[in-house]
């Protein structure tokens, strides 16, 4: 059973930074972390889950939603089976629960909807106050 654990969320003042991390383990036999496109999604109370950023299996191609471009950076370490999201210049509107997710690279691009993903973490809460 796949285990996906996010960490790094917290309470931060506007303009501050956080670094989210995600570790993946327990993949099915024959599959590895780099068989998956990885992404960060977020969901604020009362809103739909939305993709924040995605990264291809090699880490060479990325996607960012417009309102985080230039502020957030996604990266991955395939040796450690880790996904990261560096978030700078945080804004109150970034407040949400952030989820790590993976989808098979053969059918999942860096820009993907929630239904394209094969596994999810339980999320980590990011709260930005002004």
C-alpha positions as CSV (number, residue, x, y, z in Angstrom):
1,X,0.0,0.0,0.0
2,X,1.4,3.4,-1.0
3,X,2.2,5.7,1.8
4,X,2.5,9.4,1.0
5,X,3.4,11.7,3.8
6,X,3.6,15.5,3.5
7,X,5.3,17.8,6.0
8,X,6.4,21.4,6.3
9,X,3.2,23.2,6.6
10,X,2.5,25.7,9.3
11,X,1.6,29.3,10.2
12,X,3.5,32.0,8.5
13,X,3.2,35.8,8.1
14,X,2.6,37.2,4.6
15,X,5.8,37.5,2.7
16,X,7.4,34.6,4.5
17,X,8.5,31.2,3.2
18,X,7.8,27.6,3.8
19,X,9.2,24.4,2.3
20,X,6.9,21.5,1.9
21,X,8.2,17.9,1.6
22,X,6.6,14.7,0.6
23,X,7.9,11.2,0.9
24,X,6.5,8.2,-1.0
25,X,6.9,4.6,0.0
26,X,5.2,1.2,-0.5
27,X,4.8,1.4,-4.2
28,X,3.7,-1.8,-6.0
29,X,6.5,-4.2,-7.0
30,X,8.0,-3.2,-10.3
31,X,7.2,0.4,-9.9
32,X,9.4,3.2,-8.6
33,X,9.0,6.8,-7.6
34,X,10.3,7.9,-11.1
35,X,7.5,6.0,-12.8
36,X,5.2,8.8,-11.6
37,X,4.6,12.4,-12.5
38,X,4.3,14.3,-9.2
39,X,2.2,17.3,-8.2
40,X,1.2,19.5,-5.4
41,X,-2.5,20.3,-5.1
42,X,-4.2,22.6,-2.6
43,X,-7.7,23.0,-1.2
44,X,-9.0,25.9,0.7
45,X,-12.2,25.6,2.8
46,X,-15.3,25.7,0.6
47,X,-13.2,25.6,-2.6
48,X,-12.3,22.9,-5.1
49,X,-9.0,21.1,-5.0
50,X,-6.6,22.7,-7.5
51,X,-3.3,21.9,-8.9
52,X,-0.5,24.2,-7.7
53,X,2.4,22.7,-9.5
54,X,3.5,19.5,-11.3
55,X,6.8,18.0,-12.3
56,X,7.7,15.2,-14.8
57,X,9.4,12.1,-13.8
58,X,12.9,13.3,-14.6
59,X,12.4,16.7,-13.0
60,X,13.1,18.5,-16.3
61,X,9.6,19.9,-17.0
62,X,7.3,21.7,-14.6
63,X,4.0,23.4,-14.4
64,X,2.8,26.2,-12.1
65,X,-0.6,27.8,-11.8
66,X,-0.4,31.5,-12.8
67,X,-0.7,32.9,-9.3
68,X,2.3,31.1,-7.9
69,X,4.7,31.5,-10.8
70,X,7.9,33.2,-9.6
71,X,7.1,32.5,-6.0
72,X,6.9,28.6,-5.8
73,X,9.4,26.1,-6.9
74,X,8.8,22.4,-7.3
75,X,11.5,19.8,-7.3
76,X,12.0,16.1,-6.7
77,X,14.7,13.7,-5.6
78,X,14.1,10.3,-7.3
79,X,16.8,8.6,-5.2
80,X,15.1,9.6,-2.0
81,X,11.6,9.3,-3.4
82,X,10.9,12.8,-2.2
83,X,8.9,15.8,-3.6
84,X,9.4,19.3,-2.5
85,X,7.6,22.7,-2.9
86,X,9.5,25.8,-1.9
87,X,7.1,28.6,-1.3
88,X,8.3,32.2,-1.1
89,X,6.5,35.5,-0.7
90,X,3.5,33.7,0.7
91,X,0.1,35.5,0.6
92,X,-3.1,35.0,2.6
93,X,-4.8,33.6,-0.5
94,X,-2.2,30.7,-0.4
95,X,-3.8,29.5,2.8
96,X,-5.0,25.9,2.2
97,X,-4.3,22.3,2.8
98,X,-1.6,21.2,0.4
99,X,-1.6,17.6,-0.9
100,X,1.2,15.6,-2.6
101,X,0.0,13.3,-5.4
102,X,1.4,11.0,-8.1
103,X,0.1,9.8,-11.4
104,X,1.6,7.3,-13.8
105,X,4.0,9.2,-16.1
106,X,2.7,7.4,-19.3
107,X,-0.7,9.1,-18.9
108,X,-0.1,12.1,-16.6
109,X,1.4,15.4,-17.6
110,X,2.8,18.0,-15.4
111,X,-0.5,19.9,-15.7
112,X,-3.1,17.4,-14.5
113,X,-6.4,17.3,-12.7
114,X,-7.1,15.5,-9.5
115,X,-8.7,12.5,-11.2
116,X,-5.5,11.8,-13.1
117,X,-3.6,11.1,-9.9
118,X,-3.1,7.5,-8.6
119,X,-2.2,8.3,-5.0
120,X,-2.5,11.1,-2.5
121,X,-1.2,12.1,0.8
122,X,-3.4,13.3,3.7
123,X,-2.2,16.9,3.3
124,X,-0.4,19.5,5.3
125,X,-2.0,22.8,6.4
126,X,-0.5,26.1,5.3
127,X,-1.9,29.2,7.0
128,X,-0.7,32.7,5.9
129,X,-1.7,35.7,8.0
130,X,-1.4,39.3,7.1
